[in-house]
Amino acid sequence: MLRLKGILMIVIGAMLWGMTGSITEWVLANTELSVPFILTIRMIIAGSSILTFLAIKKEDIFTVVKTPYWRNQLIIFSILGMVGLQYTFTMAIEASNAVVATLLQFSAPIFVVLYVSFNHKKWPPRYQMLGIGGTLAGLSLLLTNGSISSLLVSPTALLWGVAVGLTFAFYTLYPARLMKEWSVLAIVGWSMLFGGIVLGVINRVWLSNEWLIIAQPRMIFIMVILIFFGTLAFLLFLSSMNYITAVETSILSSVEPLTVMVISVIWFDTMLQSVQLMGAMIMLIFVTWLSIGDKKASIEGQVVKENNS
């Protein structure tokens, strides 16, 4: 039952995150709201709501920010992880569309492999090189539709897409110790609140004329959906790791781009061309291969270790 709970968490979380991507695409295309303003409001309200909920339940939410060691890690995660991922993802949507931005996010395992290899000062094993090559091949088909001379997205969109992969890799790797030591809800709540405040101060949102836009009843309703779905997606993604393996999480999160594709076809009448679709499928297959291969290698390493002991 616990495993089923984890599977449902990651599937629902991936679908909700995919839905927020499509909603954000509509907001950016049909209103004058800017990315920093949307994210500032979204993160501050979401973070405050989570922390208020925990405080009402009388859970300890302040020790983590009172302890310098953990507070420093939390601030780094808030800025580079929480803000980094949400900002680059939303900018990639603005520069291209939700489908492309979501698929570019799946380049994250490449950066994870490269980081681990650099950290251990050795080349990645063959299965990882194959996984990286396959992922890049799929990505090239997605971005060019099979024509080397043409790029179907702007260089700006491509740069933001690479940034999404980098920040998603950081978001996945960095908070492991924080999540083991403290409540997932508390970490997500504080990181959203800190991140939203930093982003708001940098962009001086209190001087923005976008408050008049967001005060409209329809925009209030849309922002409530974005905040609720987005926050729930983050919580479900991180919480699922308590019940299922990282491999299963990686595989099941492939529901996300599929959700975005379906919504884009229905809502925006946007459809990837046949070669692009093939590239997207190849990309997802090899990302899964990287995850499965990594798990397999760690199991084999454990067996060798036990045999030698």
N, C-alpha and C positions, 0 to 999 in steps of 0.2 A: 504493500500500500504506500509506503514511503517513497519508493522508486516511482510509482505512478504519480504521486503528488509532485515530485520533481519534474517529471516529463510534462505534466500539465502546466506547471509554472513556467517553464522555458518556452513552451509552444504559445501559451497565451501572452507571455511577456514579449516574445518576438513579433507576434501579430499586432499587439498594441503599439510597439515601437514603429513598426512599418506603417500603421495607420497615422501616427503623429507626423511621420515624414510626409505623407500625402496631404494632410491637413495644412502643414506648414507651407508646402509648395503652393497651395491655393491662397493662403494668407499673403505670402510674399508677392504673388502674381496679381492679386486683386485689391490690395490695400497699400497704403503708404507707410505701413509699419516696417521698421528696420530690424535686422537680426539682433543687434545688441539690446534694443528695447524689449523685444519679445522674450529673449532669454533672461534678461534681468527680472522682469515681472514674473516669469514662469518659475525661475529658480528660487527667488525670495519667498514667494507665496508657498511653493511646494515644500521648501525646507522648513519654513516657519510652521506649517501645518503638521508636518511629521513630528517635529520636536514638541509642539504643543500636545499632540496626541500621546507621545511618550511621557510627557510631564504629568498629564492627567492620570495616566496609568501608574504614576509614581515610580517610573523607571529612572535609573541614574543616567543623566545625559550630560552632566557637567564635568565629571572626573576626567574624561578624555581630553577636554579643552583646558583643564587646569594643570595637566601633566605635560611639561615642556616637550619631552621626547615624542609623545603621541600627538600633541598639538602641532608640532612641526610637520610630522608626516601627514596629518590631516589637511593642513594648509597646502602642502605640495600637491596632494591628491585633488583638493578642491579646485586649484587653479589649472594644473596641467592635465588632470584626469577628467573631472566633471565639466568644468568650463571648456577645457580643450576639446573634448569629444563633442559636446553639444554645439559649440561655436563652429568648429570646422565642418561638422555634419550639416548644419543649417546653411552655412555659406556655400557648401558644395551643392545643396539643393537649389539655392538661389542662382548659382552659376550654371547649373545644368537642369536636373530634375530629380525627383525623389528616387526613381528607379536606379539611375546611374550612381547617385550618391550612396545609396544603400549597398549596391554591389561593390563599389570601391572600398567601402568599409570592410569588406571581406578580404582585403589584402593584408589585414592585420597579422595573420599567422606568419607571413613572410618576414615581417619586422621582428616578430617574436623569435623566430629561428635565427635571424641574423644577430640579434642581441645576445642570445644564448651562446652562439658560436664565437662571437667576439669576446664575450665574458670568459669563455673557457679556452680562448686562443687556439682554436682549431676549426678546420673546415667542417661544414655540415655533412652528415652522413649521406649516402647516395639516395636513400628514399626521400630525404628532405630536399635535396637538389632536384629530384624528379618532381616533387610536389611544387616547389617554387617555379620550376620551368613550366609545368602545366598550368599553374595559376596565372602566370604572366602571359602565356599563350592565349588562354581564355580571355584575359583582360584586354589583350591587343585586338582580338576579334570584336569584343564588345565596343571598344572605342573607335575602331576603324571600319567595322562591317566588312572586314576582309580585304579592304583596299589600303595598301601601304601608303599610298600618296595622300590619303585623306584622313583627317581626324574629326570625328563627329561631335566632339566636345571642345570647348575653348581651352587654351593652355591654362587659363585661370581656374576653370573647373577641374582640370587634371591636377593642378597643384593643390587645390583644396581637397581633392580625393585622396591624394597621397598623405596629406595631413590628417585626414580622417583615419586612415589605416594606422598611422603612427600613434595618434592619441588613443585609438581603440586598443592598441596593443599595450600602451601604458596603463590605460584604465583597467585592463584585465590582469596585468602582472603586478602592478605596484601595491594595491591595497590588501594583498593576501594576509599580511601580518595584522593589519588593522581589523580585518574582518574576523580573524581568529580570536583576537583579544576583546573586541567590543561588538555591540549589537549592530547588525547590518542596517537596521532602521536609523540608529543614531548616526552612523557614519554617512549614510546617504543624506539625512536631514541636515547635518552640519556642513557637509561639503556643498550642498545646494545653496544653503544660506550664505556661507562664506563666498562661494563663487559668484552668486548673484549680486552681493554687495560690492565685490571688487569690480565686476563688469559694469555695474551701475555707476560707481564712482569714476571709473576711467572715462565713461561716455557721458557723464553728467546728465543722466536721464531726467532728473528733476527739472531741467530746463527745456526738455523736449516738448514740442507741440503735439506729439503722438498721443498724449493723454486724452485729447478730445476724441480721437479716433477710437481708442480702446474703451471709452465710456459708453459707446453705442451698445444697445441691448444685444444685437447680433454678435458683436465682437466679444462682449462679456461671456456669452454662451460658448463661443469658439475657444476662448482662452481657458475657460473652465475645463473643457474637454481636453485641450492640449496639456494642461497642468496635471489633470487626474490621470489620463492615459500614460503620459510620459513618465510620471513619478511611479506609477504602478509597474510599468515596464522595467524600470531600473531595479525596483525592489524584487520583482519576480525573477529577473535574470540573476542577480547576485544571490538570492535565497535558494535558487534551484541547485546551486553547487553543494548545498548541504545534503542533498538527497540523491543526486546522480553524478556521474563522472564528468570530467571536463570534456572528454571525447563525445559523450552523449549530448552535452550542452552545445558543443560546436556543431554537431550534425543537425540537431533539432532547431537551432537558431536559423537554419537555412529557410525556415518558414517565413522569415522576415522579408527577404526580397521577393518571394513568391506572393506574399500578401500585397506588397507595394505594386507589383506588376498587375495583379487583378484589379486593385483599386484604380490604378492609372488608366487601365483600359476602360473601366466602367465610368469613371468620373471625368477624366481628362481626354478620353478617346486617344490615349497615347499607347503605342505598341512598338516594342523593339522589332527590328527587322530580323529576318530568319537567321542570318549569320550572327547577328548580335545575340539572339536567343541561344544559339549554339555556344557562343563564347561564354555567356552567363552560366549555362549548365556545366561547361568544362571547368570554369572557375570554381563553382561550388563543389564539384566532384573532387578536384585536387586540393581544395582547402580541407575537405573532409579527410582526404588521404593523408595530409600533413598531420592532422589531429590523431587519426588512428595509428599512423606510423610512429608518432611520438609516444603514444601509450604503449604500443607493442614493444618499442625499444626499451622503455623504462621497466617493463615486466621482465624482458629478457636479461636486462642488466641485474635485476634483483635475483633472478634465478642463478646467474653466474656467481653473484656475490655469496649466495647461500651455499652453493656447491664448493666454493673455495674456503668457506669457513669451517 
